[in-house]
Amino acid sequence: MEIKQQLRLSQQLVMTPQLQQAIRLLQLSRLELIDEIRQELDGNPMLADEDIDPRAKKGATEESRQPGEAPDGHDTPVGMVERIDASDIAKRDEDKRVQDIDWEQFLENRASQQPGTGTRNGFEELPPIDQNLTRRETLVEHLRQQLQISDFTPAETRFAELVLGNLDDNGFLDLGGVESENAVRTDDFTLEEFAEEAGLNPEDAPEVLRLMQEWDPIGTCSRNLRECLHVQAVAAGFDELELAIIDHHLPNLERHNYAAIARDLKASLDDVYEAIKEIQKLESRPARNFYDTDDKSIGITPDVFVVKEGDNYVVTDNDRGLQRLYINEALTKQLLRNPQAKEFVGEKLRSAQWLIRAIEQRRKTIVRVTECIVEKQRDFLERGVAYLKPMILRDVAETVGMHESTISRVTTNKYVNTPQGLFELKYFFNSSIRRVTEDDISSESVKQAIRKIVDLEDKAAPFSDQQIVEMLVDRDGIQIARRTVAKYREMLGILASGRRRKVF
């Protein structure tokens, strides 16, 4: 053994901080990017979301503009960054006059420009918008209000709080165990354990729970569907036959096996039908109107637009609500006059340049990938989902000259507004299904074909999966296995034929 030195050449892939930042920004959604920009504005004084020096902006724009490019092109911020470099600023003539901002005069001018209170169109000034905002009430908040006006004892109130803290999304009491750190699931909880933790007599726990189940919405805090329906049925004054069906024949009710119910309860089929009609009026999900997140109120802002102009489709990015970043040149000039601040300014300037370029590169990449998708999916844009072509990440990656992982980042949580509606970019990537004739068809088109068949079927005699397979072959030339139909049907939220049958 000996110690010696060797000279060796090797190639190694090293991700620079700039590249890491560009990759991270690329996979952010629009809302995440806006939040990232706000954080960078707070942490980097060299950044500004508006140009401080309009003359510098104009000069930078003219220099960075490509031949034939519009004055308001998207490359303006990047061109400005190219013009403003820490080394260039440091070499500028120190004798050049620097215009300092008179903040006192600035604030006075701002105060004098504020609109008067007055009235608008004869109406009093409306309150600030933050005082008009509201949100939907959650189920727990709704139940807690009823708890506050109840006559529960302190121990019963603590027990009720434990119950409210263990409600699931449907409004049922979830007594299931939890998974510990070592992936071992604990035993299920019991009402007695809740009572002991709250200091309540375990014998009183069922009665307190029964009182809570009678709160609005009635049936909430039930431990299962049977108990939920039973509480509602008792409150509504249902007869013995209807209660018996709920307590003992929910599986037969789900399978529409009404003959077995009539035979076991020794009742006529007509009486069973009438009882089931009343049972179907009950609420199976007490929390239906009390979701923590209101899906109907969530708006999606597209990242790009696809607009038809003549015979062509044009892709434009959506920069509304997205702050454009610039270098705060006025502040930079002032700080560079201090020799002790030059190192700090240089570091912050480089960071600002990297961020602006990364954001601009992200925008260009999204537009470029969308243009490729539009080119390959022109039939979809013209005629709808039924004409969506099969496409995988590799198809776009090879066309635009990028890696598949980059395409995956670009299309995740990015949305495009097309003449056919609003879609996530990832929506256009789907596997192919072989047809008997013509070209292959996308899996999404097959799903829509299955949905169309189900929508048009006779609800009294719904099609089985095998019948759907045969209809796909006869009508559309699509040849797939029965288990594939079953998988697509489940993905679409369509029940099996036995559970889709409408008896009444």
Secondary structure, 3 states (H helix, E strand, C coil): CCCCCCCCCCCCCCCCHHHHHHHHHHCCCHHHHHHHHHHHHHHCCCEECCCCCHHHHHHHHHHHCCCCCCCCCCCHHHHHHHHCCHHHHHCCCCCCCCCCCCHHHHHHHHHHCCCCCCEECCEECCCCHHHCCCCCCCHHHHHHHHHHCCCCCHHHHHHHHHHHCCECCCCCECCCCCECCCCCECCCCCHHHHHHHHCCCHHHHHHHHHHHHCCCCCCCCCCCHHHHHHHHHHHHCCCHHHHHHHHHCHHHHHCCCHHHHHHHHCCCHHHHHHHHHHHCCCCCCCCCCCCCCCHHHCCCCCCEEEEEECCEEEEEECCCCCCCCEECHHHHHHHHCCHHHHHHHHHHHHHHHHHHHHHHHHHHHHHHHHHHHHHHCHHHHHHCHHHCCCECHHHHHHHHCCCHHHHHHHHCCCEEEECCEEEEHHHHCECEECECCCCCEEHHHHHHHHHHHHHCCCCCCCCCHHHHHHHHHHHHCECCCHHHHHHHHHHCCCCCHHHHCCCC
